[in-house]
Amino acid sequence: MDKNLRGADLRYAILRGADLRYAILIGADLRYAILIGADLTGAKMWGADLEGANLYGADLEGANLYGAYLEDANLEGANLKGANLSRANLSGANLKGANLSRANLSGAN
């Protein structure tokens, strides 16, 4: 599978458990996508729109979410260890039980 999904329209996509390790999702539209348990380790997601997306238990270790829009996203139990969330909009996001160790949250909302 080609993992270059830069600017892709994936609104409402069902990507449960998908292998998206090191995928390029820069500027992708993932609003309300189902990414439960997806592996997004090291993914490049600068400026991606993940409004209302369900990332329950997803692995985002080392992912770059600089400036991503995560308003009302479900990140419960997600692994965000070492992820770059600087300047991301996390307003209303569910981060219950998420691993945020070494995550960069500078300038995040």
PyMOL commands that place a pseudoatom at each C-alpha (Angstrom):
pseudoatom trace, name=CA, resn=MET, resi=1, chain=A, elem=C, hetatm=0, pos=[0.000, 0.000, 0.000]
pseudoatom trace, name=CA, resn=ASP, resi=2, chain=A, elem=C, hetatm=0, pos=[1.300, 3.430, -0.959]
pseudoatom trace, name=CA, resn=LYS, resi=3, chain=A, elem=C, hetatm=0, pos=[1.547, 5.399, 2.256]
pseudoatom trace, name=CA, resn=ASN, resi=4, chain=A, elem=C, hetatm=0, pos=[1.797, 8.816, 0.601]
pseudoatom trace, name=CA, resn=LEU, resi=5, chain=A, elem=C, hetatm=0, pos=[-1.661, 10.203, 1.345]
pseudoatom trace, name=CA, resn=ARG, resi=6, chain=A, elem=C, hetatm=0, pos=[-0.726, 13.896, 1.362]
pseudoatom trace, name=CA, resn=GLY, resi=7, chain=A, elem=C, hetatm=0, pos=[-3.893, 16.003, 1.152]
pseudoatom trace, name=CA, resn=ALA, resi=8, chain=A, elem=C, hetatm=0, pos=[-6.145, 12.925, 0.796]
pseudoatom trace, name=CA, resn=ASP, resi=9, chain=A, elem=C, hetatm=0, pos=[-9.867, 13.212, 1.487]
pseudoatom trace, name=CA, resn=LEU, resi=10, chain=A, elem=C, hetatm=0, pos=[-10.458, 10.457, 4.053]
pseudoatom trace, name=CA, resn=ARG, resi=11, chain=A, elem=C, hetatm=0, pos=[-13.480, 11.939, 5.803]
pseudoatom trace, name=CA, resn=TYR, resi=12, chain=A, elem=C, hetatm=0, pos=[-15.470, 9.206, 7.573]
pseudoatom trace, name=CA, resn=ALA, resi=13, chain=A, elem=C, hetatm=0, pos=[-12.995, 6.537, 6.415]
pseudoatom trace, name=CA, resn=ILE, resi=14, chain=A, elem=C, hetatm=0, pos=[-12.914, 3.313, 8.421]
pseudoatom trace, name=CA, resn=LEU, resi=15, chain=A, elem=C, hetatm=0, pos=[-9.239, 2.569, 9.036]
pseudoatom trace, name=CA, resn=ARG, resi=16, chain=A, elem=C, hetatm=0, pos=[-9.577, 0.436, 12.167]
pseudoatom trace, name=CA, resn=GLY, resi=17, chain=A, elem=C, hetatm=0, pos=[-6.249, -1.290, 12.910]
pseudoatom trace, name=CA, resn=ALA, resi=18, chain=A, elem=C, hetatm=0, pos=[-4.666, 0.068, 9.712]
pseudoatom trace, name=CA, resn=ASP, resi=19, chain=A, elem=C, hetatm=0, pos=[-0.893, -0.093, 9.256]
pseudoatom trace, name=CA, resn=LEU, resi=20, chain=A, elem=C, hetatm=0, pos=[-0.034, 3.536, 8.548]
pseudoatom trace, name=CA, resn=ARG, resi=21, chain=A, elem=C, hetatm=0, pos=[3.460, 3.495, 10.019]
pseudoatom trace, name=CA, resn=TYR, resi=22, chain=A, elem=C, hetatm=0, pos=[5.493, 6.405, 8.622]
pseudoatom trace, name=CA, resn=ALA, resi=23, chain=A, elem=C, hetatm=0, pos=[2.622, 7.393, 6.318]
pseudoatom trace, name=CA, resn=ILE, resi=24, chain=A, elem=C, hetatm=0, pos=[2.589, 10.870, 4.826]
pseudoatom trace, name=CA, resn=LEU, resi=25, chain=A, elem=C, hetatm=0, pos=[-0.755, 12.414, 5.759]
pseudoatom trace, name=CA, resn=ILE, resi=26, chain=A, elem=C, hetatm=0, pos=[0.277, 16.058, 5.542]
pseudoatom trace, name=CA, resn=GLY, resi=27, chain=A, elem=C, hetatm=0, pos=[-2.848, 18.209, 5.157]
pseudoatom trace, name=CA, resn=ALA, resi=28, chain=A, elem=C, hetatm=0, pos=[-5.105, 15.137, 4.900]
pseudoatom trace, name=CA, resn=ASP, resi=29, chain=A, elem=C, hetatm=0, pos=[-8.788, 15.446, 5.753]
pseudoatom trace, name=CA, resn=LEU, resi=30, chain=A, elem=C, hetatm=0, pos=[-9.527, 12.724, 8.319]
pseudoatom trace, name=CA, resn=ARG, resi=31, chain=A, elem=C, hetatm=0, pos=[-12.573, 14.322, 9.902]
pseudoatom trace, name=CA, resn=TYR, resi=32, chain=A, elem=C, hetatm=0, pos=[-14.666, 11.729, 11.743]
pseudoatom trace, name=CA, resn=ALA, resi=33, chain=A, elem=C, hetatm=0, pos=[-12.458, 8.876, 10.502]
pseudoatom trace, name=CA, resn=ILE, resi=34, chain=A, elem=C, hetatm=0, pos=[-12.378, 5.648, 12.524]
pseudoatom trace, name=CA, resn=LEU, resi=35, chain=A, elem=C, hetatm=0, pos=[-8.720, 4.934, 13.361]
pseudoatom trace, name=CA, resn=ILE, resi=36, chain=A, elem=C, hetatm=0, pos=[-9.265, 2.702, 16.395]
pseudoatom trace, name=CA, resn=GLY, resi=37, chain=A, elem=C, hetatm=0, pos=[-6.061, 0.765, 17.102]
pseudoatom trace, name=CA, resn=ALA, resi=38, chain=A, elem=C, hetatm=0, pos=[-4.374, 2.094, 13.953]
pseudoatom trace, name=CA, resn=ASP, resi=39, chain=A, elem=C, hetatm=0, pos=[-0.559, 2.131, 13.830]
pseudoatom trace, name=CA, resn=LEU, resi=40, chain=A, elem=C, hetatm=0, pos=[0.509, 5.671, 12.940]
pseudoatom trace, name=CA, resn=THR, resi=41, chain=A, elem=C, hetatm=0, pos=[4.011, 5.384, 14.383]
pseudoatom trace, name=CA, resn=GLY, resi=42, chain=A, elem=C, hetatm=0, pos=[6.201, 8.120, 12.917]
pseudoatom trace, name=CA, resn=ALA, resi=43, chain=A, elem=C, hetatm=0, pos=[3.450, 9.371, 10.585]
pseudoatom trace, name=CA, resn=LYS, resi=44, chain=A, elem=C, hetatm=0, pos=[3.826, 12.874, 9.135]
pseudoatom trace, name=CA, resn=MET, resi=45, chain=A, elem=C, hetatm=0, pos=[0.502, 14.595, 9.765]
pseudoatom trace, name=CA, resn=TRP, resi=46, chain=A, elem=C, hetatm=0, pos=[1.308, 18.320, 9.687]
pseudoatom trace, name=CA, resn=GLY, resi=47, chain=A, elem=C, hetatm=0, pos=[-1.864, 20.346, 9.445]
pseudoatom trace, name=CA, resn=ALA, resi=48, chain=A, elem=C, hetatm=0, pos=[-4.098, 17.271, 9.112]
pseudoatom trace, name=CA, resn=ASP, resi=49, chain=A, elem=C, hetatm=0, pos=[-7.761, 17.733, 10.018]
pseudoatom trace, name=CA, resn=LEU, resi=50, chain=A, elem=C, hetatm=0, pos=[-8.769, 15.061, 12.536]
pseudoatom trace, name=CA, resn=GLU, resi=51, chain=A, elem=C, hetatm=0, pos=[-11.838, 16.790, 13.932]
pseudoatom trace, name=CA, resn=GLY, resi=52, chain=A, elem=C, hetatm=0, pos=[-14.042, 14.212, 15.660]
pseudoatom trace, name=CA, resn=ALA, resi=53, chain=A, elem=C, hetatm=0, pos=[-11.795, 11.331, 14.575]
pseudoatom trace, name=CA, resn=ASN, resi=54, chain=A, elem=C, hetatm=0, pos=[-11.761, 8.207, 16.736]
pseudoatom trace, name=CA, resn=LEU, resi=55, chain=A, elem=C, hetatm=0, pos=[-8.152, 7.295, 17.537]
pseudoatom trace, name=CA, resn=TYR, resi=56, chain=A, elem=C, hetatm=0, pos=[-8.963, 5.131, 20.552]
pseudoatom trace, name=CA, resn=GLY, resi=57, chain=A, elem=C, hetatm=0, pos=[-5.885, 3.048, 21.383]
pseudoatom trace, name=CA, resn=ALA, resi=58, chain=A, elem=C, hetatm=0, pos=[-4.027, 4.210, 18.265]
pseudoatom trace, name=CA, resn=ASP, resi=59, chain=A, elem=C, hetatm=0, pos=[-0.217, 4.195, 18.228]
pseudoatom trace, name=CA, resn=LEU, resi=60, chain=A, elem=C, hetatm=0, pos=[1.074, 7.658, 17.314]
pseudoatom trace, name=CA, resn=GLU, resi=61, chain=A, elem=C, hetatm=0, pos=[4.518, 7.285, 18.855]
pseudoatom trace, name=CA, resn=GLY, resi=62, chain=A, elem=C, hetatm=0, pos=[6.867, 9.806, 17.272]
pseudoatom trace, name=CA, resn=ALA, resi=63, chain=A, elem=C, hetatm=0, pos=[4.160, 11.073, 14.902]
pseudoatom trace, name=CA, resn=ASN, resi=64, chain=A, elem=C, hetatm=0, pos=[4.408, 14.674, 13.731]
pseudoatom trace, name=CA, resn=LEU, resi=65, chain=A, elem=C, hetatm=0, pos=[1.035, 16.368, 14.269]
pseudoatom trace, name=CA, resn=TYR, resi=66, chain=A, elem=C, hetatm=0, pos=[2.355, 19.932, 14.089]
pseudoatom trace, name=CA, resn=GLY, resi=67, chain=A, elem=C, hetatm=0, pos=[-0.604, 22.275, 13.665]
pseudoatom trace, name=CA, resn=ALA, resi=68, chain=A, elem=C, hetatm=0, pos=[-3.068, 19.399, 13.351]
pseudoatom trace, name=CA, resn=TYR, resi=69, chain=A, elem=C, hetatm=0, pos=[-6.735, 20.025, 14.084]
pseudoatom trace, name=CA, resn=LEU, resi=70, chain=A, elem=C, hetatm=0, pos=[-7.856, 17.481, 16.696]
pseudoatom trace, name=CA, resn=GLU, resi=71, chain=A, elem=C, hetatm=0, pos=[-10.919, 19.243, 18.074]
pseudoatom trace, name=CA, resn=ASP, resi=72, chain=A, elem=C, hetatm=0, pos=[-13.296, 16.726, 19.705]
pseudoatom trace, name=CA, resn=ALA, resi=73, chain=A, elem=C, hetatm=0, pos=[-11.058, 13.813, 18.636]
pseudoatom trace, name=CA, resn=ASN, resi=74, chain=A, elem=C, hetatm=0, pos=[-11.058, 10.661, 20.769]
pseudoatom trace, name=CA, resn=LEU, resi=75, chain=A, elem=C, hetatm=0, pos=[-7.459, 9.902, 21.777]
pseudoatom trace, name=CA, resn=GLU, resi=76, chain=A, elem=C, hetatm=0, pos=[-8.390, 7.774, 24.780]
pseudoatom trace, name=CA, resn=GLY, resi=77, chain=A, elem=C, hetatm=0, pos=[-5.647, 5.250, 25.480]
pseudoatom trace, name=CA, resn=ALA, resi=78, chain=A, elem=C, hetatm=0, pos=[-3.622, 6.452, 22.473]
pseudoatom trace, name=CA, resn=ASN, resi=79, chain=A, elem=C, hetatm=0, pos=[0.166, 6.252, 22.535]
pseudoatom trace, name=CA, resn=LEU, resi=80, chain=A, elem=C, hetatm=0, pos=[1.481, 9.761, 21.824]
pseudoatom trace, name=CA, resn=LYS, resi=81, chain=A, elem=C, hetatm=0, pos=[4.917, 9.137, 23.287]
pseudoatom trace, name=CA, resn=GLY, resi=82, chain=A, elem=C, hetatm=0, pos=[7.376, 11.554, 21.708]
pseudoatom trace, name=CA, resn=ALA, resi=83, chain=A, elem=C, hetatm=0, pos=[4.734, 12.905, 19.306]
pseudoatom trace, name=CA, resn=ASN, resi=84, chain=A, elem=C, hetatm=0, pos=[4.961, 16.487, 18.087]
pseudoatom trace, name=CA, resn=LEU, resi=85, chain=A, elem=C, hetatm=0, pos=[1.661, 18.187, 18.935]
pseudoatom trace, name=CA, resn=SER, resi=86, chain=A, elem=C, hetatm=0, pos=[3.026, 21.716, 18.876]
pseudoatom trace, name=CA, resn=ARG, resi=87, chain=A, elem=C, hetatm=0, pos=[0.474, 24.287, 17.689]
pseudoatom trace, name=CA, resn=ALA, resi=88, chain=A, elem=C, hetatm=0, pos=[-2.178, 21.526, 17.461]
pseudoatom trace, name=CA, resn=ASN, resi=89, chain=A, elem=C, hetatm=0, pos=[-5.782, 22.290, 18.349]
pseudoatom trace, name=CA, resn=LEU, resi=90, chain=A, elem=C, hetatm=0, pos=[-6.794, 19.780, 21.037]
pseudoatom trace, name=CA, resn=SER, resi=91, chain=A, elem=C, hetatm=0, pos=[-9.915, 21.641, 22.142]
pseudoatom trace, name=CA, resn=GLY, resi=92, chain=A, elem=C, hetatm=0, pos=[-12.472, 19.157, 23.456]
pseudoatom trace, name=CA, resn=ALA, resi=93, chain=A, elem=C, hetatm=0, pos=[-10.228, 16.166, 22.671]
pseudoatom trace, name=CA, resn=ASN, resi=94, chain=A, elem=C, hetatm=0, pos=[-10.506, 13.115, 24.941]
pseudoatom trace, name=CA, resn=LEU, resi=95, chain=A, elem=C, hetatm=0, pos=[-6.990, 12.332, 26.206]
pseudoatom trace, name=CA, resn=LYS, resi=96, chain=A, elem=C, hetatm=0, pos=[-8.032, 10.001, 29.035]
pseudoatom trace, name=CA, resn=GLY, resi=97, chain=A, elem=C, hetatm=0, pos=[-5.318, 7.414, 29.590]
pseudoatom trace, name=CA, resn=ALA, resi=98, chain=A, elem=C, hetatm=0, pos=[-3.239, 8.679, 26.647]
pseudoatom trace, name=CA, resn=ASN, resi=99, chain=A, elem=C, hetatm=0, pos=[0.541, 8.339, 26.921]
pseudoatom trace, name=CA, resn=LEU, resi=100, chain=A, elem=C, hetatm=0, pos=[1.929, 11.855, 26.476]
pseudoatom trace, name=CA, resn=SER, resi=101, chain=A, elem=C, hetatm=0, pos=[5.435, 11.213, 27.778]
pseudoatom trace, name=CA, resn=ARG, resi=102, chain=A, elem=C, hetatm=0, pos=[8.028, 13.271, 25.913]
pseudoatom trace, name=CA, resn=ALA, resi=103, chain=A, elem=C, hetatm=0, pos=[5.277, 14.708, 23.649]
pseudoatom trace, name=CA, resn=ASN, resi=104, chain=A, elem=C, hetatm=0, pos=[5.829, 18.257, 22.445]
pseudoatom trace, name=CA, resn=LEU, resi=105, chain=A, elem=C, hetatm=0, pos=[2.757, 20.310, 23.352]
pseudoatom trace, name=CA, resn=SER, resi=106, chain=A, elem=C, hetatm=0, pos=[4.286, 23.785, 22.901]
pseudoatom trace, name=CA, resn=GLY, resi=107, chain=A, elem=C, hetatm=0, pos=[1.735, 26.263, 21.616]
pseudoatom trace, name=CA, resn=ALA, resi=108, chain=A, elem=C, hetatm=0, pos=[-1.025, 23.616, 21.553]
pseudoatom trace, name=CA, resn=ASN, resi=109, chain=A, elem=C, hetatm=0, pos=[-4.577, 24.691, 22.345]
for i in range(1, 109): cmd.bond("trace and resi %d" % i, "trace and resi %d" % (i + 1))
show_as sticks, trace
zoom trace
